């Protein structure tokens, strides 16, 4: 077990030295902004999935052509 030193408090990081810059104050989003952000995220996700699906379909087409050649 590690014995803790008494009388010496643990050093606390100062808030200004860690990042070097002031952080912006948090401002709550309106419900409209929240929904619009969710829509943008979903559109990006769907676009990525669509691209992946197109790639998979192209691969399947190539494999089916190879299957026809092998069966002939």
Secondary structure, DSSP 8 states (H G I E B T S, - for coil): -----SS-------HHHHHSS---------HHHHHHHHHHHHHHHHHHHHHHHHHHHHHHHHHHHHHHHHH-
